[in-house]
């Protein structure tokens, strides 16, 4: 990298390929998932691209001299966003990717797991979406981790979602992503619960004034 400056800005449509690449590079509990996927865009189809496309007002990137190094995306109203995905995002992807429902889950590849998620997207339970209606995803490449850019992205996103009137936000992280869990605790997110299967730790934050 030629310099050490990094900044946060509103994401633009031209950042879409960078978001796909970062989603893949951080898709294995914060580590690189490129060796797991034959289709490098599958993770981004779920966790990055629909947000930049359908909720661009809540999409920010961290950029340095080497290019886009991280992003934060999310939705103001999770329930409404899930309905929007059903209407405008999943249909085209379902026509492109086969539902692997006939394969025993234990034998699924990473691509099959993501394809299954496209056909059977997870619905946020009301215990999360009612008190904490907004949600987000944030990912940062290793070259910018531990250098304050995660906080800068989070600051920008929370400022925007507060200005839009949200009363609370939630996010989920895999327990294997120890760096992420540590960051959310340090930032001030409150750990609400973990799924019984141990797959997701849920964090929440009240947004006074929203």
C-alpha positions as CSV (number, residue, x, y, z in Angstrom):
1,X,0.0,0.0,0.0
2,X,1.4,3.3,-1.0
3,X,0.1,5.4,1.9
4,X,-1.7,5.2,5.2
5,X,-4.8,7.4,4.8
6,X,-8.2,5.9,4.8
7,X,-11.6,7.5,4.7
8,X,-15.3,6.6,4.8
9,X,-17.7,7.7,2.1
10,X,-21.2,6.9,0.8
11,X,-21.1,3.8,-1.4
12,X,-21.7,4.2,-5.1
13,X,-23.1,1.7,-7.8
14,X,-19.5,1.4,-9.1
15,X,-18.5,-0.2,-5.8
16,X,-20.6,-3.3,-6.3
17,X,-17.7,-5.5,-7.5
18,X,-15.6,-4.4,-4.6
19,X,-18.4,-5.4,-2.2
20,X,-18.7,-8.8,-3.8
21,X,-14.9,-9.3,-3.4
22,X,-14.8,-8.2,0.2
23,X,-17.8,-10.4,1.1
24,X,-15.9,-13.4,-0.2
25,X,-12.6,-12.4,1.4
26,X,-14.3,-12.2,4.8
27,X,-16.9,-14.8,4.3
28,X,-15.5,-17.6,6.5
29,X,-16.1,-16.2,10.0
30,X,-14.1,-13.1,9.0
31,X,-11.5,-15.0,7.1
32,X,-11.1,-15.6,3.4
33,X,-13.8,-17.9,1.9
34,X,-12.6,-18.0,-1.6
35,X,-11.3,-21.6,-1.3
36,X,-14.7,-22.8,-0.3
37,X,-16.7,-21.4,-3.2
38,X,-16.8,-22.3,-6.9
39,X,-19.0,-19.3,-7.5
40,X,-17.3,-16.3,-5.9
41,X,-20.3,-14.1,-5.9
42,X,-22.7,-16.3,-4.0
43,X,-21.9,-14.8,-0.6
44,X,-22.2,-11.2,-1.9
45,X,-25.6,-12.1,-3.5
46,X,-26.9,-12.6,0.1
47,X,-25.0,-10.2,2.4
48,X,-23.8,-7.3,0.3
49,X,-25.2,-6.6,-3.2
50,X,-28.9,-6.4,-2.3
51,X,-28.2,-3.7,0.2
52,X,-26.2,-1.5,-2.1
53,X,-28.9,-2.0,-4.8
54,X,-32.1,-1.7,-2.7
55,X,-30.9,0.4,0.3
56,X,-28.1,2.6,-1.0
57,X,-28.7,5.3,1.6
58,X,-27.4,2.9,4.2
59,X,-24.3,1.7,2.4
60,X,-20.9,3.1,3.2
61,X,-17.4,2.1,2.2
62,X,-13.9,2.5,3.7
63,X,-11.4,3.5,1.0
64,X,-7.6,3.9,0.9
65,X,-5.0,4.4,-1.8
66,X,-5.4,0.7,-2.7
67,X,-9.1,0.9,-3.2
68,X,-12.2,-0.1,-1.3
69,X,-11.1,-1.9,1.9
70,X,-14.4,-2.4,3.7
71,X,-18.1,-1.7,3.8
72,X,-21.1,-1.4,6.0
73,X,-24.6,-2.0,4.7
74,X,-28.0,-2.5,6.2
75,X,-31.7,-1.8,6.3
76,X,-33.8,0.7,8.2
77,X,-36.8,-1.6,8.5
78,X,-35.8,-5.3,8.5
79,X,-39.3,-6.6,7.9
80,X,-39.9,-4.3,5.0
81,X,-36.5,-5.0,3.5
82,X,-37.2,-8.8,3.6
83,X,-40.4,-8.2,1.7
84,X,-38.5,-6.1,-0.8
85,X,-36.0,-8.9,-1.3
86,X,-38.9,-11.3,-2.1
87,X,-40.3,-8.9,-4.6
88,X,-37.1,-7.5,-6.3
89,X,-34.0,-9.6,-5.5
90,X,-34.6,-13.3,-4.9
91,X,-36.7,-14.1,-8.0
92,X,-33.9,-13.6,-10.5
93,X,-31.4,-15.5,-8.4
94,X,-33.8,-18.4,-7.8
95,X,-34.0,-18.7,-11.6
96,X,-30.3,-18.8,-11.8
97,X,-29.4,-21.1,-8.9
98,X,-31.0,-24.5,-8.3
99,X,-32.5,-25.2,-5.0
100,X,-30.4,-28.0,-3.5
101,X,-33.2,-29.3,-1.3
102,X,-32.8,-32.9,-2.5
103,X,-29.2,-33.1,-1.1
104,X,-28.6,-34.3,2.5
105,X,-27.5,-31.2,4.4
106,X,-24.4,-32.8,5.8
107,X,-23.2,-33.3,2.2
108,X,-23.8,-29.8,0.9
109,X,-21.0,-27.8,-0.5
110,X,-20.6,-24.1,0.5
111,X,-22.1,-23.1,-2.9
112,X,-25.1,-25.4,-2.2
113,X,-25.6,-23.9,1.3
114,X,-25.7,-20.4,-0.2
115,X,-28.0,-21.4,-3.0
116,X,-30.4,-22.9,-0.4
117,X,-30.3,-19.6,1.5
118,X,-31.4,-17.8,-1.7
119,X,-34.4,-20.2,-2.0
120,X,-35.2,-20.3,1.7
121,X,-34.0,-16.9,3.2
122,X,-33.9,-16.6,6.9
123,X,-36.7,-14.5,8.4
124,X,-35.8,-12.3,11.3
125,X,-38.0,-13.1,14.3
126,X,-40.2,-10.5,15.8
127,X,-38.3,-10.5,19.1
128,X,-35.5,-8.8,17.2
129,X,-37.2,-6.9,14.5
130,X,-39.8,-5.2,16.7
131,X,-37.6,-3.6,19.3
132,X,-34.6,-3.3,17.0
133,X,-36.0,-2.8,13.5
134,X,-32.7,-2.0,11.7
135,X,-29.9,-4.4,10.9
136,X,-26.5,-4.2,9.3
137,X,-23.5,-6.2,7.9
138,X,-20.0,-4.8,8.2
139,X,-16.8,-6.3,6.7
140,X,-13.2,-5.0,6.5
141,X,-10.2,-6.4,4.7
142,X,-7.2,-7.4,6.9
143,X,-5.1,-4.5,5.7
144,X,-7.5,-2.1,7.6
145,X,-8.5,-4.2,10.6
146,X,-7.5,-3.0,14.0
147,X,-6.8,0.6,12.7
148,X,-10.1,2.3,13.6
149,X,-11.9,1.9,10.3
150,X,-14.5,-0.5,11.7
151,X,-15.4,2.1,14.2
152,X,-15.5,4.8,11.5
153,X,-17.9,2.7,9.4
154,X,-20.1,2.0,12.3
155,X,-20.2,5.6,13.4
156,X,-21.3,6.7,9.9
157,X,-24.0,4.0,9.6
158,X,-25.5,4.6,13.1
159,X,-25.5,8.3,12.5
160,X,-27.5,7.8,9.3
161,X,-29.9,5.3,10.7
162,X,-30.6,7.5,13.7
163,X,-31.3,10.4,11.3
164,X,-33.8,8.3,9.5
165,X,-35.7,7.6,12.8
166,X,-34.7,4.1,13.8
167,X,-35.2,3.2,17.5
168,X,-32.9,0.3,17.5
169,X,-30.6,-2.0,15.5
170,X,-29.4,-5.6,15.6
171,X,-26.7,-7.7,14.0
172,X,-25.7,-11.3,14.0
173,X,-22.2,-12.8,14.0
174,X,-20.9,-16.3,14.0
175,X,-19.2,-17.3,17.3
176,X,-16.1,-18.4,15.4
177,X,-15.6,-14.8,14.4
178,X,-13.8,-13.9,17.6
179,X,-12.4,-10.6,16.2
180,X,-16.0,-9.5,15.2
181,X,-17.4,-10.5,18.6
182,X,-14.7,-8.6,20.4
183,X,-15.2,-5.5,18.2
184,X,-19.0,-5.4,18.8
185,X,-18.5,-5.7,22.5
186,X,-15.9,-2.9,22.5
187,X,-18.0,-0.6,20.4
188,X,-21.0,-0.8,22.8
189,X,-23.3,-3.4,21.3
190,X,-25.1,-5.5,23.8
191,X,-25.1,-9.3,23.4
192,X,-28.7,-10.4,23.5
193,X,-28.6,-14.1,22.9
194,X,-27.0,-17.0,21.0
195,X,-28.9,-19.6,18.9
196,X,-29.1,-23.0,20.5
197,X,-27.1,-24.5,17.7
198,X,-24.4,-22.0,18.4
199,X,-24.4,-20.6,14.9
200,X,-25.2,-16.9,15.6
201,X,-24.6,-14.5,18.4
202,X,-27.1,-11.6,18.3
203,X,-26.1,-8.1,19.3
204,X,-28.5,-5.2,19.8
205,X,-28.4,-1.5,20.3
206,X,-31.0,1.0,21.4
207,X,-31.0,4.3,19.4
208,X,-32.4,7.0,21.7
209,X,-34.1,9.7,19.8
210,X,-35.0,7.5,16.9
